[in-house]
Amino acid sequence: MTAYEFLKPLTFPKKGITAKKRITIPPMTEQMAFHDGTVTQDELHYYSLHTGGVGMYITAVANVNDLGKGFEGELSIAHDEDIPGLTRLANAIKQNGTLAIIQIFSAGRMTNSHVLRGHQPVSASAVAAPRAGYETPQALSGAAVEQTVEDFGAAVRRAILAGFDGVELHGANTYLLQQFFSPHSNRRTDEWGGSLEKRMRFPVAVVDKAAETIARYADKPFLLGYRLSPEEVETPGITLNDTLALVETLVERPLDYLHVSQNNAWGTSLRDHTDHTIINQAIKRQLGGRLPMIVVGGIKTPAEAEKAAENFDFVALGHESLIEPNWVEKVEADNEDAIRYAVALSDLTELGIQPPFWQMILNVSGGPAGVPVVGETTNDAQSSGE
C-alpha cells in the first residue's frame, strides 16, 4: 500500500484529540430529517453507510433556533427534545474511531417565510439576498442578536449531551454568521456593524459562547471548528483581505480548526480574476501553523487527496464520498482501481441516498456534470429525482 500522508493520524494540539486519518467528510445537505428537524431512520442509515473509514465526519447543518431553519428536511439542534435523535446520529457516525462533528448555524436571510411557517426571515440588516426569490429580512434587534448568541451556546450544550466529539460553527455559504461579517448584508450602525472590526463581533461572540459552553459542560475534550467562505462576489462584499483579518482574529480565539469552504481547493479569487493567488495558501500563510486547516473542493482521486495533504492538514472528500463510501478502505486495501467515480441511479438505494438528497446533490453540483451519472441521460437523471 502506498504510504499516503492522508492516511496518517493528526492530533488537534489544543485538545489532544487524534483523528485516525487526515481525510474528513464535509457537511453536505441531505434533506432527510422530518419536518420538525428530528433525525430519521433514513439519515441514520445513510450516515452508518458512509462513516468508519475517514478520520472525521461533519454532519449536515443543524439549526440553533426555529428562525434559523433554512430549508425543509434540515436537522434541528434548537430544542432539548432533539437530543435523543442527535444521540443516535452521533452513535451512527462513531464507527471504527471516526470522530463525529455536528455543524450548527442559523440561515439568517437565506430562507423564506414558507419554510419559517409564516415568519419573516431575520438577518443583520433588512437587505435581501441578491438572488431571485429571496425575501427582505427583518433586522435583528440588539437583544435578538444577544439571544442568538445564547442559542448557539445552547446548541453546543445539546451537541455535548448527544455525544458528539465536536461542533463546527457554519460561518460560510452566506448564512447568518457570514451575513454579520459581510458589508453587503450588514449595514448596521450599532456595535454589531459598520467597521470591519464591528462586523467581526457577532462571529467572535458566537465562538466565545461556544467555547464557554464547552468548558462548562464537556467532561472530556470536545472540538470547536469554524467554517468560512473567503470571498463574496457582491459589491460591497467580503474580500480576501477581510477574510485574512478575520482569520487573524479567529486564530486568537479558543478554536481547534478552520475549515475553508470552496468549490476548488486550488481556487483563486472570484472577485479579481487578475489575482492568481491560491486562496487556501494565502489563508494557510495567515494561520502560520497556529490552527489545523481543512480544505475542500473537487478532490476525488488518491493523487488529488495526497497533493492536498502535502500542503494542508485535513482533506475533505465531498461529492466523491457520496459516490464511494468505501474510498478510504479501498485505498488502504491497495485496491484503488475499484474506487467508483460515477453513480448509477440504481446505486442510490445501496448508498442510502433518498430522493430529496439526490435532488439536492444535482442542484448544488450542476447536475450529472458535477456528480457523474452512468446509465441515464442528463435529462433522465435530473428529472427522475431518485
C-alpha positions as CSV (number, residue, x, y, z in Angstrom):
1,M,0.0,0.0,0.0
2,T,1.2,3.5,-0.9
3,A,2.3,5.4,2.3
4,Y,-0.1,8.3,1.7
5,E,0.1,11.3,4.0
6,F,-3.7,11.5,4.2
7,L,-3.8,8.0,5.8
8,K,-1.8,9.2,8.7
9,P,-3.3,10.4,12.0
10,L,-3.3,14.0,13.1
11,T,-3.8,15.4,16.6
12,F,-5.6,18.6,17.4
13,P,-3.0,20.3,19.6
14,K,-5.2,22.3,21.9
15,K,-7.4,19.3,22.9
16,G,-5.2,16.3,22.4
17,I,-7.9,14.6,20.3
18,T,-6.5,12.5,17.4
19,A,-8.2,11.9,14.1
20,K,-7.1,8.5,12.8
21,K,-6.9,9.8,9.2
22,R,-6.4,13.2,7.7
23,I,-9.5,12.6,5.4
24,T,-12.7,14.1,6.6
25,I,-16.2,14.2,5.1
26,P,-17.5,17.8,4.9
27,P,-21.1,18.8,5.7
28,M,-23.4,18.1,2.8
29,T,-27.1,18.9,2.9
30,E,-29.1,15.7,2.8
31,Q,-32.7,16.9,3.5
32,M,-33.7,13.7,5.1
33,A,-34.8,14.9,8.6
34,F,-38.5,15.1,9.5
35,H,-40.4,18.5,9.0
36,D,-39.5,19.4,12.6
37,G,-35.8,18.6,12.3
38,T,-36.0,15.3,14.0
39,V,-33.5,12.7,12.9
40,T,-35.0,9.9,10.7
41,Q,-34.1,6.3,10.2
42,D,-33.1,7.2,6.6
43,E,-30.5,9.6,8.0
44,L,-29.1,7.1,10.5
45,H,-28.9,4.5,7.7
46,Y,-27.1,6.9,5.4
47,Y,-24.5,8.1,7.9
48,S,-23.8,4.5,9.1
49,L,-23.1,3.5,5.5
50,H,-20.7,6.4,4.8
51,T,-18.7,6.6,8.0
52,G,-16.0,4.4,9.6
53,G,-13.1,4.9,7.2
54,V,-12.5,8.6,7.5
55,G,-10.9,10.4,10.4
56,M,-13.7,12.9,10.9
57,Y,-17.2,13.2,9.7
58,I,-19.0,16.6,9.8
59,T,-22.8,16.3,9.6
60,A,-25.2,18.3,7.5
61,V,-26.1,21.5,9.2
62,A,-28.5,21.8,12.2
63,N,-30.3,25.0,13.1
64,V,-29.8,26.5,16.5
65,N,-33.3,28.1,16.7
66,D,-36.6,27.9,14.8
67,L,-36.0,31.2,12.9
68,G,-32.6,29.8,11.8
69,K,-34.2,27.0,9.7
70,G,-33.0,27.3,6.1
71,F,-34.8,24.5,4.2
72,E,-37.1,21.6,4.6
73,G,-35.6,18.3,5.9
74,E,-33.0,20.2,7.9
75,L,-31.7,18.9,11.2
76,S,-32.6,20.8,14.4
77,I,-30.5,21.3,17.5
78,A,-32.8,24.0,18.7
79,H,-34.6,22.1,21.5
80,D,-33.7,19.6,24.2
81,E,-36.3,17.3,22.6
82,D,-33.8,17.0,19.7
83,I,-31.1,15.4,21.9
84,P,-32.3,11.7,21.7
85,G,-32.3,11.7,17.9
86,L,-29.0,13.5,17.8
87,T,-27.5,10.9,20.2
88,R,-28.5,8.2,17.7
89,L,-26.9,10.2,14.9
90,A,-23.6,10.7,16.8
91,N,-23.6,6.9,17.6
92,A,-24.2,6.1,13.9
93,I,-21.2,8.1,12.9
94,K,-18.7,7.0,15.6
95,Q,-17.8,3.7,14.0
96,N,-14.2,2.4,14.0
97,G,-13.0,5.5,15.7
98,T,-14.3,8.2,13.3
99,L,-14.9,11.5,15.1
100,A,-18.4,12.8,14.9
101,I,-18.8,16.6,14.4
102,I,-22.1,18.4,14.1
103,Q,-22.3,21.6,12.1
104,I,-24.6,24.3,13.5
105,F,-26.0,27.5,12.1
106,S,-28.7,30.0,11.6
107,A,-29.7,30.5,7.9
108,G,-30.5,34.2,8.5
109,R,-31.9,35.7,5.3
110,M,-31.2,32.5,3.3
111,T,-34.6,31.1,3.9
112,N,-38.2,32.2,3.4
113,S,-41.5,32.7,5.2
114,H,-42.8,29.4,3.9
115,V,-40.0,27.4,5.5
116,L,-40.5,29.5,8.6
117,R,-44.2,28.8,8.7
118,G,-45.2,32.4,8.1
119,H,-42.5,34.2,10.0
120,Q,-40.3,36.8,8.2
121,P,-36.6,35.8,7.9
122,V,-34.1,37.7,10.0
123,S,-30.6,38.9,9.4
124,A,-28.0,41.5,10.4
125,S,-29.9,44.2,8.3
126,A,-33.0,44.5,6.2
127,V,-31.2,43.7,3.0
128,A,-32.4,40.9,0.7
129,A,-30.0,38.4,-0.7
130,P,-29.1,39.4,-4.3
131,R,-30.7,36.2,-5.7
132,A,-34.0,35.6,-7.3
133,G,-36.9,34.9,-5.0
134,Y,-35.3,35.8,-1.6
135,E,-37.3,38.0,0.8
136,T,-36.2,41.1,2.6
137,P,-35.4,40.0,6.1
138,Q,-36.1,41.8,9.4
139,A,-33.0,43.2,11.1
140,L,-32.4,41.6,14.4
141,S,-32.7,43.9,17.4
142,G,-29.7,44.2,19.7
143,A,-31.5,42.0,22.2
144,A,-32.3,39.4,19.5
145,V,-28.6,39.4,18.4
146,E,-27.6,38.6,22.0
147,Q,-30.3,35.9,22.2
148,T,-29.0,34.3,19.0
149,V,-25.5,34.1,20.6
150,E,-27.1,32.3,23.6
151,D,-29.0,30.0,21.2
152,F,-25.6,28.9,19.6
153,G,-24.3,28.2,23.1
154,A,-27.4,26.1,24.0
155,A,-26.9,24.2,20.7
156,V,-23.3,23.4,21.7
157,R,-24.6,22.1,25.1
158,R,-27.0,19.8,23.3
159,A,-24.2,18.5,21.0
160,I,-22.1,17.7,24.0
161,L,-25.0,15.8,25.7
162,A,-25.8,14.0,22.5
163,G,-22.2,12.5,22.5
164,F,-20.7,14.3,19.5
165,D,-16.9,14.8,19.5
166,G,-17.2,18.5,18.5
167,V,-19.2,21.2,16.7
168,E,-18.5,23.2,13.6
169,L,-19.8,26.8,13.5
170,H,-21.1,27.4,10.0
171,G,-19.8,30.8,9.1
172,A,-19.8,30.2,5.4
173,N,-22.0,29.9,2.3
174,T,-23.8,33.2,3.0
175,Y,-25.6,32.1,6.2
176,L,-26.1,34.3,9.4
177,L,-22.5,34.3,10.8
178,Q,-21.3,35.4,7.3
179,Q,-24.1,37.8,7.0
180,F,-22.9,39.7,10.0
181,F,-19.4,39.7,8.7
182,S,-20.4,40.8,5.2
183,P,-20.6,44.5,4.3
184,H,-23.3,43.6,1.8
185,S,-25.8,42.1,4.3
186,N,-24.6,44.0,7.4
187,R,-25.5,47.7,7.1
188,R,-25.8,48.3,10.9
189,T,-24.6,51.3,12.7
190,D,-24.6,49.9,16.2
191,E,-22.0,47.8,18.0
192,W,-22.7,44.8,15.7
193,G,-21.8,46.5,12.4
194,G,-20.1,49.3,10.5
195,S,-16.3,48.8,10.6
196,L,-14.6,45.6,9.8
197,E,-13.9,45.1,13.5
198,K,-17.6,45.6,14.4
199,R,-18.7,43.2,11.7
200,M,-16.5,40.5,13.3
201,R,-18.2,41.0,16.7
202,F,-21.0,38.6,16.1
203,P,-18.9,35.7,14.8
204,V,-16.4,36.2,17.6
205,A,-19.2,36.4,20.2
206,V,-20.5,33.0,19.0
207,V,-17.1,31.4,19.1
208,D,-16.6,32.7,22.6
209,K,-20.0,31.5,23.8
210,A,-19.4,28.1,22.2
211,A,-16.0,27.8,24.0
212,E,-17.5,28.9,27.3
213,T,-20.2,26.2,26.9
214,I,-17.7,23.5,26.2
215,A,-15.7,24.5,29.2
216,R,-18.8,24.3,31.4
217,Y,-20.5,21.1,30.1
218,A,-17.9,18.9,28.4
219,D,-16.4,16.2,30.7
220,K,-13.8,15.2,28.0
221,P,-12.1,17.1,25.2
222,F,-14.5,18.5,22.7
223,L,-13.6,20.1,19.4
224,L,-14.7,23.6,18.2
225,G,-14.3,24.4,14.5
226,Y,-15.3,27.3,12.3
227,R,-16.1,27.2,8.6
228,L,-15.8,30.3,6.4
229,S,-16.2,31.4,2.8
230,P,-13.2,33.5,1.8
231,E,-14.9,35.9,-0.6
232,E,-18.2,37.3,-1.9
233,V,-18.8,38.4,-5.5
234,E,-21.2,41.2,-4.5
235,T,-20.2,44.8,-4.2
236,P,-19.8,45.6,-1.3
237,G,-18.8,42.1,-0.3
238,I,-16.2,40.1,1.6
239,T,-12.7,40.4,0.2
240,L,-9.8,38.1,0.8
241,N,-8.1,40.8,2.8
242,D,-11.3,41.0,5.0
243,T,-11.1,37.2,5.5
244,L,-7.4,37.3,6.4
245,A,-8.2,39.8,9.1
246,L,-11.0,37.6,10.4
247,V,-8.6,34.6,10.3
248,E,-6.1,36.6,12.4
249,T,-8.9,37.3,14.9
250,L,-10.2,33.8,15.0
251,V,-6.8,32.2,15.5
252,E,-6.6,34.0,18.8
253,R,-9.9,32.5,20.0
254,P,-10.3,29.1,21.5
255,L,-10.8,27.3,18.2
256,D,-9.5,23.9,17.2
257,Y,-9.6,24.1,13.4
258,L,-10.5,26.3,10.5
259,H,-12.5,24.9,7.5
260,V,-12.4,26.8,4.3
261,S,-15.4,26.3,2.0
262,Q,-14.6,26.4,-1.7
263,N,-15.6,24.6,-4.9
264,N,-12.0,24.2,-5.8
265,A,-9.3,23.5,-3.2
266,W,-6.8,25.3,-5.5
267,G,-9.1,28.1,-6.5
268,T,-8.0,31.8,-7.0
269,S,-10.0,34.9,-6.4
270,L,-13.7,35.1,-7.5
271,R,-13.6,38.9,-7.3
272,D,-10.4,39.7,-9.1
273,H,-9.6,37.4,-12.0
274,T,-6.2,39.1,-12.4
275,D,-5.1,37.8,-8.9
276,H,-3.7,34.3,-9.3
277,T,-3.0,33.8,-5.6
278,I,-4.3,30.4,-4.4
279,I,-6.7,31.4,-1.7
280,N,-6.1,28.4,0.6
281,Q,-2.4,29.0,0.5
282,A,-2.9,32.7,1.5
283,I,-5.1,31.5,4.4
284,K,-2.5,28.9,5.4
285,R,0.2,31.6,5.5
286,Q,-2.0,33.8,7.7
287,L,-2.6,30.9,10.1
288,G,1.1,30.3,10.3
289,G,0.6,26.8,11.8
290,R,-1.4,28.1,14.7
291,L,-4.6,26.1,13.8
292,P,-5.2,23.0,11.7
293,M,-6.9,23.7,8.4
294,I,-9.4,21.7,6.4
295,V,-9.6,22.2,2.6
296,V,-12.3,21.0,0.3
297,G,-13.3,21.3,-3.4
298,G,-13.0,19.0,-6.3
299,I,-10.9,16.3,-4.6
300,K,-11.7,12.9,-5.9
301,T,-8.6,10.7,-6.6
302,P,-6.0,9.5,-4.1
303,A,-3.4,11.5,-6.1
304,E,-5.5,14.7,-5.7
305,A,-6.0,14.0,-2.0
306,E,-2.3,13.4,-1.5
307,K,-1.4,16.7,-3.2
308,A,-3.8,18.5,-0.8
309,A,-2.5,16.6,2.2
310,E,1.1,17.6,1.4
311,N,0.0,21.2,1.7
312,F,-2.7,21.3,4.3
313,D,-3.7,19.5,7.4
314,F,-7.0,17.9,6.5
315,V,-8.5,16.9,3.2
316,A,-12.3,16.9,2.8
317,L,-13.8,14.4,0.4
318,G,-17.2,15.8,-0.6
319,H,-19.1,14.5,-3.6
320,E,-16.7,11.7,-4.1
321,S,-17.6,10.3,-0.7
322,L,-21.3,10.2,-1.7
323,I,-20.4,8.0,-4.7
324,E,-17.8,5.9,-3.0
325,P,-18.4,5.4,0.8
326,N,-15.5,2.9,0.9
327,W,-13.0,5.2,-0.6
328,V,-10.6,5.1,2.3
329,E,-10.9,1.4,2.8
330,K,-10.2,0.7,-0.9
331,V,-7.1,2.9,-0.8
332,E,-5.9,1.1,2.4
333,A,-6.5,-2.3,0.7
334,D,-4.4,-1.2,-2.3
335,N,-7.5,-1.6,-4.4
336,E,-7.6,1.9,-5.9
337,D,-8.8,0.6,-9.3
338,A,-12.1,-0.4,-7.6
339,I,-12.9,3.2,-6.5
340,R,-16.2,4.4,-8.0
341,Y,-16.2,7.8,-9.6
342,A,-19.7,7.8,-11.1
343,V,-23.0,6.7,-9.8
344,A,-25.9,4.8,-11.4
345,L,-29.4,5.7,-10.3
346,S,-29.8,2.0,-9.4
347,D,-27.0,2.5,-6.8
348,L,-28.8,5.2,-4.8
349,T,-30.6,2.8,-2.5
350,E,-27.3,1.0,-1.8
351,L,-25.7,4.3,-1.0
352,G,-28.6,5.3,1.3
353,I,-29.4,8.4,-0.8
354,Q,-33.1,9.2,-0.7
355,P,-34.8,11.3,-3.4
356,P,-34.7,14.7,-1.7
357,F,-31.0,14.2,-1.1
358,W,-30.3,13.2,-4.7
359,Q,-32.2,16.2,-6.0
360,M,-30.1,18.5,-3.7
361,I,-26.9,16.8,-5.0
362,L,-27.9,17.6,-8.6
363,N,-29.0,21.1,-7.7
364,V,-25.8,22.2,-5.9
365,S,-23.3,20.3,-8.2
366,G,-24.7,21.5,-11.5
367,G,-26.3,18.1,-12.3
368,P,-24.6,15.0,-13.6
369,A,-21.7,17.1,-14.8
370,G,-20.8,17.7,-11.2
371,V,-21.7,14.2,-9.9
372,P,-21.2,11.9,-12.9
373,V,-24.2,9.7,-13.6
374,V,-23.9,6.5,-15.7
375,G,-26.7,4.6,-17.3
376,E,-29.0,7.6,-17.7
377,T,-29.1,10.6,-19.9
378,T,-28.7,14.0,-18.3
379,N,-32.4,14.8,-18.6
380,D,-33.5,11.5,-17.3
381,A,-31.2,11.8,-14.3
382,Q,-32.3,15.3,-13.5
383,S,-36.0,14.6,-13.9
384,S,-36.0,11.3,-12.0
385,G,-35.5,12.9,-8.6
386,E,-34.2,9.5,-7.4
